[in-house]
């Protein structure tokens, strides 16, 4: 049982690492199509990435990574309690 919980903790930690890596490289393209009112929303950044939208995406991926890291820590704590 302890071995399997350690495997689960390692997998959760690996998923957290992947999420944090993706958060560091994700980029969101600026919106170039008009909205319902016919205006193109303002964007900050370059033609390749909108800074505000990219920061929102990074924040979402960082939150996912933190959740997976927290779950990994809880499983590791459970292993300590069991042994």
Buried (B, 14 or more C-beta within 10 A) or exposed (E): EEEEBEEBBEBBBEBBBBBBEBBEEBBBEBEEEEEEEEEEEEBEBEEEBBBBBBBEBBEEBBEBBEBBBEBBBEBBEBBEEEE
